[in-house]
Amino acid sequence: MMSIMEHLDELKKRMLRVFLLALILSIISLVFYKQIFDFFIVDIESIIQDNGGIIAIQSITEGWVVAAKLAITFGVILTLPYFLWELSMFFKPGLKQHEQKYIFILVPFSIISFGIGALFAYIIVIPRLVNFLIKLSKDIGEPVIMVGPLVSQMVTFIFWLGLVFELPIIMFLLAKIQLINYDSLRKFRRWMILFAFIFGALITPTDPISQIIVAVPVMLLFEAGMFLVKIGEK
């Protein structure tokens, strides 16, 4: 049986391999930063231009910062499946035989869930929000959008919505280790509605329609999580 220090040493080696892969993929992404940027910004740039705006840089280093941020983001996203695999293999020896099957089920589903959340942010939430805000700004002045803050906000939306779409899987895992149960979640349901709208307001300020677009999927994800918890308990 391994000691605590041996477990920590094994975890450190696994995370080092994850870090090295993320670093390599980030460097490769940096080489193709122009193609990544064009793909990442194409729909938003079209919306901004249609409303008479332009995307600009404020300082000489801003282009480099954006390129590095996008490269690291893509490197981390591409490394995510390997990270989850290494994490699963670390915990696998401590699981019972019938529990190990969850690794091969939940790892792919967690990747798919994050991808759906990221696409939801990129295809639906961000374009609508940008369109709303830039039309609001047109009444005040000519829209000149700085590329650095724009990319940062897009990455933030994509990350958080990707993470939120993991909610059902996280709830299922917490139920399997008996930290939550169906009855306690049912009592929390009314508060989840409030939380969903607060979350929608935090990431999509000023636009009530976008808040609803975000809040409704969060509530549906919670309901899906409750369904999985109920199955897990059985």
C-alpha positions as CSV (number, residue, x, y, z in Angstrom):
1,M,0.0,0.0,0.0
2,M,1.4,3.4,-1.0
3,S,2.0,6.1,1.6
4,I,0.6,9.6,1.4
5,M,3.9,11.0,0.1
6,E,4.1,8.3,-2.6
7,H,0.5,9.2,-3.7
8,L,1.5,12.9,-3.8
9,D,4.6,12.1,-5.8
10,E,2.6,10.1,-8.3
11,L,0.1,12.9,-8.6
12,K,2.9,15.4,-9.2
13,K,4.4,13.3,-12.0
14,R,1.0,13.0,-13.7
15,M,0.3,16.7,-13.4
16,L,3.8,17.4,-14.7
17,R,3.0,15.4,-17.8
18,V,-0.2,17.3,-18.2
19,F,1.6,20.6,-17.9
20,L,4.3,19.6,-20.5
21,L,1.6,18.6,-23.0
22,A,-0.3,21.9,-22.4
23,L,2.9,23.8,-22.9
24,I,3.7,22.0,-26.2
25,L,0.2,22.5,-27.5
26,S,0.2,26.2,-26.5
27,I,3.5,26.7,-28.4
28,I,2.0,25.0,-31.5
29,S,-1.1,27.1,-31.1
30,L,1.0,30.3,-30.9
31,V,2.6,29.4,-34.3
32,F,-0.9,29.4,-35.8
33,Y,-2.3,32.3,-33.7
34,K,-3.5,34.3,-36.8
35,Q,-5.7,31.4,-38.0
36,I,-7.0,30.8,-34.5
37,F,-7.7,34.5,-34.0
38,D,-9.5,34.7,-37.3
39,F,-11.6,31.7,-36.5
40,F,-12.3,32.9,-32.9
41,I,-13.4,36.4,-33.8
42,V,-15.0,36.0,-37.2
43,D,-18.7,36.2,-36.2
44,I,-18.1,38.9,-33.6
45,E,-16.1,41.0,-36.0
46,S,-18.9,40.8,-38.5
47,I,-21.4,42.1,-35.9
48,I,-19.2,45.0,-34.9
49,Q,-18.5,46.0,-38.5
50,D,-22.2,45.8,-39.4
51,N,-22.9,48.3,-36.6
52,G,-20.2,50.7,-37.9
53,G,-17.6,49.7,-35.4
54,I,-14.0,48.5,-35.7
55,I,-11.7,46.2,-33.6
56,A,-8.5,48.1,-32.6
57,I,-5.4,47.7,-30.5
58,Q,-4.6,50.2,-27.8
59,S,-0.9,49.5,-27.2
60,I,2.0,48.0,-29.1
61,T,2.0,44.9,-26.9
62,E,-1.7,44.2,-27.0
63,G,-1.5,42.0,-30.1
64,W,1.1,39.8,-28.5
65,V,-0.9,39.5,-25.3
66,V,-4.0,38.4,-27.3
67,A,-2.0,35.9,-29.3
68,A,-0.5,34.4,-26.2
69,K,-3.8,34.3,-24.4
70,L,-5.5,32.5,-27.3
71,A,-2.6,30.1,-27.6
72,I,-2.7,29.2,-24.0
73,T,-6.5,28.9,-24.0
74,F,-6.4,26.5,-27.0
75,G,-3.5,24.6,-25.5
76,V,-5.4,24.1,-22.2
77,I,-8.6,23.1,-24.0
78,L,-6.8,20.5,-26.1
79,T,-5.1,19.1,-23.0
80,L,-8.3,18.7,-21.1
81,P,-9.1,15.1,-22.2
82,Y,-5.6,14.0,-21.2
83,F,-5.8,15.8,-17.9
84,L,-9.1,14.1,-17.1
85,W,-7.6,10.7,-18.1
86,E,-4.5,11.2,-15.8
87,L,-6.8,12.3,-13.0
88,S,-9.0,9.2,-13.5
89,M,-6.0,6.9,-13.5
90,F,-4.7,8.4,-10.3
91,F,-8.0,7.7,-8.5
92,K,-8.7,4.4,-10.2
93,P,-6.7,2.2,-7.7
94,G,-8.9,3.5,-4.9
95,L,-12.1,2.6,-6.6
96,K,-14.0,-0.7,-6.3
97,Q,-14.3,-2.9,-9.4
98,H,-17.9,-1.9,-10.2
99,E,-17.0,1.8,-9.6
100,Q,-14.2,1.9,-12.1
101,K,-16.7,1.8,-15.0
102,Y,-17.7,5.4,-14.2
103,I,-14.2,6.5,-15.3
104,F,-14.9,5.4,-18.9
105,I,-18.4,6.8,-18.9
106,L,-17.9,10.2,-17.1
107,V,-14.6,11.3,-18.7
108,P,-16.0,11.4,-22.3
109,F,-19.3,12.9,-21.1
110,S,-17.5,15.6,-19.1
111,I,-15.5,16.6,-22.2
112,I,-18.6,16.6,-24.3
113,S,-20.5,18.6,-21.7
114,F,-17.8,21.2,-21.5
115,G,-17.7,21.4,-25.3
116,I,-21.5,21.9,-25.5
117,G,-21.3,24.7,-22.9
118,A,-18.4,26.4,-24.7
119,L,-20.3,26.2,-28.1
120,F,-23.4,27.6,-26.4
121,A,-21.4,30.6,-25.2
122,Y,-19.6,31.1,-28.5
123,I,-22.6,30.6,-30.9
124,I,-25.6,32.0,-28.9
125,V,-24.6,34.0,-25.8
126,I,-21.6,36.0,-27.0
127,P,-23.0,37.2,-30.4
128,R,-26.3,38.3,-28.9
129,L,-24.6,40.1,-26.0
130,V,-22.1,41.9,-28.3
131,N,-24.9,42.9,-30.7
132,F,-27.0,44.3,-27.8
133,L,-24.2,46.2,-26.2
134,I,-22.8,47.7,-29.4
135,K,-26.2,48.9,-30.5
136,L,-26.6,50.5,-27.1
137,S,-23.2,52.2,-27.4
138,K,-23.9,53.6,-30.9
139,D,-26.2,56.1,-29.4
140,I,-23.3,57.5,-27.3
141,G,-20.4,57.4,-29.7
142,E,-18.6,55.5,-32.5
143,P,-17.8,52.0,-31.3
144,V,-14.0,51.3,-31.3
145,I,-13.6,47.9,-29.6
146,M,-10.2,47.1,-28.1
147,V,-9.2,43.6,-29.0
148,G,-7.6,42.7,-25.6
149,P,-10.7,43.2,-23.4
150,L,-12.9,41.7,-26.1
151,V,-11.0,38.4,-26.3
152,S,-10.6,38.3,-22.5
153,Q,-14.4,38.6,-22.1
154,M,-15.1,35.9,-24.7
155,V,-12.7,33.5,-23.1
156,T,-14.3,34.1,-19.7
157,F,-17.8,33.5,-21.0
158,I,-16.7,30.3,-22.8
159,F,-14.9,29.0,-19.7
160,W,-17.7,29.6,-17.2
161,L,-20.5,28.3,-19.4
162,G,-18.4,25.2,-20.3
163,L,-17.8,24.7,-16.6
164,V,-21.5,25.2,-15.7
165,F,-22.5,22.5,-18.3
166,E,-20.5,20.0,-16.2
167,L,-23.1,20.5,-13.4
168,P,-25.0,17.2,-13.9
169,I,-21.8,15.1,-13.9
170,I,-20.5,16.9,-10.8
171,M,-23.9,16.3,-9.0
172,F,-23.8,12.7,-10.0
173,L,-20.3,12.2,-8.6
174,L,-21.2,14.0,-5.3
175,A,-24.2,11.8,-5.0
176,K,-22.1,8.6,-5.5
177,I,-19.8,9.6,-2.7
178,Q,-22.8,10.5,-0.6
179,L,-22.2,14.2,-0.1
180,I,-25.6,15.1,-1.6
181,N,-28.9,13.2,-2.1
182,Y,-32.1,13.7,-4.1
183,D,-34.2,14.8,-1.2
184,S,-31.8,17.6,-0.2
185,L,-31.5,18.8,-3.8
186,R,-35.3,18.9,-4.1
187,K,-35.5,21.3,-1.2
188,F,-32.8,23.4,-2.8
189,R,-34.6,23.6,-6.2
190,R,-36.3,27.0,-5.5
191,W,-32.9,28.5,-4.6
192,M,-31.4,27.1,-7.7
193,I,-33.8,29.2,-9.8
194,L,-32.6,32.4,-8.0
195,F,-28.9,31.3,-8.4
196,A,-29.4,30.7,-12.2
197,F,-30.7,34.2,-12.7
198,I,-28.0,35.7,-10.5
199,F,-25.4,33.8,-12.6
200,G,-27.0,35.0,-15.8
201,A,-26.9,38.6,-14.5
202,L,-23.2,38.3,-13.6
203,I,-21.9,37.1,-16.9
204,T,-24.4,39.0,-19.1
205,P,-24.9,42.4,-17.5
206,T,-27.6,44.8,-18.6
207,D,-29.3,42.5,-21.2
208,P,-32.4,40.7,-19.6
209,I,-32.9,38.5,-22.6
210,S,-29.4,37.2,-22.5
211,Q,-29.8,36.6,-18.8
212,I,-32.8,34.4,-19.5
213,I,-30.9,32.6,-22.3
214,V,-28.2,31.7,-19.7
215,A,-30.5,31.1,-16.7
216,V,-32.8,28.6,-18.4
217,P,-30.1,26.1,-19.4
218,V,-28.6,26.4,-15.9
219,M,-32.0,25.4,-14.4
220,L,-32.4,22.6,-17.0
221,L,-28.8,21.3,-16.2
222,F,-29.7,21.2,-12.5
223,E,-32.9,19.2,-13.3
224,A,-30.7,16.8,-15.4
225,G,-28.3,16.5,-12.5
226,M,-31.2,15.7,-10.1
227,F,-32.3,13.0,-12.5
228,L,-28.8,11.5,-12.5
229,V,-28.6,11.7,-8.7
230,K,-31.8,9.8,-8.5
231,I,-30.5,7.1,-10.8
232,G,-27.2,7.0,-8.8
233,E,-29.0,6.5,-5.6
234,K,-30.9,3.5,-7.1
